């Protein structure tokens, strides 16, 4: 090996190779999932290429289709960020669904209880209430994990079911809207319902705010002391302790941020889409957020891309049933495949690309 080659290896991968490797880590799971989904479609006698073409058309073919995709992506973008914060701190929080439920109920309660307040103030109070409710719900398992080393997987998972059942009890026995057969609260005040940004769609300020949250997530881990501490605790709690970082306090901070984002997901879903609390309204936004965080490798761009992907599948999959004989279950197969592949370590592919660039 020549001296120049040795120098290149010592210097590490070039910026272009490093970028290509990181891009491959993010893109590969999507491509593999689509390939597996296409195989399932072919085995069931469907035209995979035609199905995917129709899926793209229904999720991205026009302003209204794109708007509906962004609406579907908004709650899972919030829950993906919420999960990512915890994961990067080494805390396996699977309780974002619980924060979403209590945040949604808190926002709805403010929205239908203080109907005489002006719109901007009412929206602000509803959003803040939803976020704080999410924080309170996540803080308890966070404290148990930080101070008593109680397994957060168990506590957060159980907290999900408590939140779902508790909010269902509240809406059925205390805040049931009169004259409705289903388990629904009264509508939030008209001035608390976010106005659409595109025509008659449900795309509101909720999605731009989710984008702001994504940017702040990126800033948190790239340019703040708090983010640095969160990452160090996630990589090595012993090293963090030796470095003077208070591990227990940092874990609680991570759970507070995670709960806040989960609560905001529920609050904006109520104010932008549902306009009232509905028992069992979530199709699993919190759990999908786990797949989004894993698929995006806990990075802000990756989480955003994964959320948009799942949003497109959710929107296009629901619409595709109206124009073909393809059941939604087959679209769910693609989603499930993505979730499985999301937990597979694909960084070796990225390293392989970077290594070959120096061969």
C-alpha positions, 0 to 999 in steps of 0.5 A, spaced: 500 500 500 502 506 498 503 512 502 498 516 500 493 510 500 495 509 508 494 516 509 487 516 506 485 510 510 488 514 517 484 520 515 478 516 515 472 516 510 471 522 505 465 526 507 461 524 501 463 517 503 460 518 510 454 521 507 453 516 502 453 511 508 448 514 512 444 515 507 444 508 505 442 506 513 436 510 512 434 508 505 435 501 506 429 499 510 424 502 506 427 499 500 427 492 503 420 493 506 417 495 499 421 489 496 417 484 501 411 488 500 411 487 493 413 480 494 406 479 498 402 482 493 405 478 487 404 472 491 396 474 492 395 475 485 396 483 485 400 487 480 405 490 485 408 495 481 401 498 479 399 497 486 405 501 488 403 506 483 396 507 485 399 508 492 403 514 490 398 517 486 393 517 492 398 519 497 402 524 493 398 525 487 396 533 488 395 538 493 389 535 497 393 528 497 399 531 499 396 535 505 392 528 507 399 525 508 402 530 512 396 530 516 397 523 517 404 524 519 403 529 524 402 525 530 407 520 528 412 525 527 411 527 534 411 520 537 417 519 533 421 525 536 418 523 543 421 516 543 427 518 540 429 523 545 428 517 550 432 512 546 438 516 545 438 517 553 438 509 554 431 509 556 426 504 552 420 508 553 414 505 550 409 509 554 408 515 549 401 512 547 399 514 554 402 521 554 398 522 547 391 519 550 392 524 557 394 530 553 389 529 548 383 529 553 386 535 557 386 539 551 379 537 549 377 538 556 380 545 556 377 546 549 370 544 551 370 547 558 372 554 557 368 556 551 368 564 552 375 565 551 378 568 545 381 563 540 388 564 540 388 564 548 384 558 548 388 554 543 394 556 547 391 553 554 389 547 550 396 545 547 399 547 554 395 543 558 396 537 553 403 538 553 403 538 561 399 532 562 403 528 557 409 530 562 406 528 568 404 521 565 411 520 563 414 523 569 412 517 574 415 511 570 421 516 569 422 517 576 421 510 578 427 508 573 431 513 575 431 513 583 429 506 584 431 502 577 424 499 576 424 497 569 421 502 564 419 497 559 414 494 564 411 501 567 410 505 561 407 499 557 402 498 563 401 506 563 399 506 556 393 501 558 391 505 564 391 512 560 387 509 555 382 506 560 382 512 564 380 517 559 375 512 556 372 512 563 372 519 564 369 520 557 363 515 558 361 517 565 363 524 566 364 528 560 360 524 555 356 529 550 349 528 550 345 525 545 351 521 542 351 513 541 359 513 541 364 515 547 365 522 545 366 528 549 363 535 547 366 538 541 371 543 543 369 551 542 369 553 534 375 558 536 379 552 538 379 548 532 385 549 528 383 552 521 385 548 515 391 551 511 389 547 504 382 548 502 378 543 505 383 538 508 385 538 515 392 540 514 393 545 519 399 549 523 400 542 527 404 540 521 409 546 521 409 546 529 411 538 528 417 541 523 419 546 528 419 540 534 423 536 529 428 542 528 429 543 536 430 536 536 436 536 532 438 543 535 438 539 542 442 533 540 447 537 536 448 544 540 446 544 547 449 541 553 442 538 555 443 534 549 450 532 550 448 529 557 442 525 554 447 522 549 452 521 554 448 517 559 445 513 553 452 511 551 455 509 558 451 511 564 458 509 568 462 514 564 457 519 565 457 519 572 465 519 572 464 525 568 460 529 573 453 528 570 447 526 574 444 520 571 438 520 575 436 527 573 438 526 566 433 520 565 428 524 568 429 530 563 429 525 558 422 522 560 419 529 561 421 531 554 418 525 551 412 526 555 411 533 553 412 531 545 407 525 546 402 530 550 403 535 544 401 529 539 395 528 542 393 535 543 394 537 536 390 531 534 384 533 538 385 541 535 386 539 528 383 533 526 378 530 531 375 536 535 373 532 541 376 526 545 373 520 542 375 513 546 380 509 543 381 514 538 388 512 536 390 507 531 397 506 535 400 513 534 405 512 540 407 505 538 408 507 531 412 512 533 417 507 536 418 504 529 419 511 526 424 512 531 428 506 530 427 506 522 430 513 523 436 511 527 433 517 532 436 522 528 431 528 526 432 527 518 431 520 519 425 520 524 422 526 519 423 521 513 420 515 517 414 519 519 412 521 512 413 514 509 408 512 514 403 517 513 403 516 506 402 509 507 396 510 512 393 515 507 394 512 501 392 505 504 386 508 506 384 511 499 386 505 495 381 501 497 376 505 494 379 504 487 381 497 487 380 490 490 386 491 494 385 490 502 388 495 507 391 488 510 396 488 505 398 495 506 399 493 513 404 488 511 408 493 508 408 497 515 409 491 519 415 489 515 418 496 516 417 495 523 421 489 523 426 491 519 427 498 523 430 494 529 435 490 524 442 493 525 444 496 518 450 500 519 454 495 517 451 496 510 453 504 511 460 501 513 461 497 507 460 503 503 465 507 506 470 502 506 469 500 499 470 507 497 477 507 500 479 500 497 
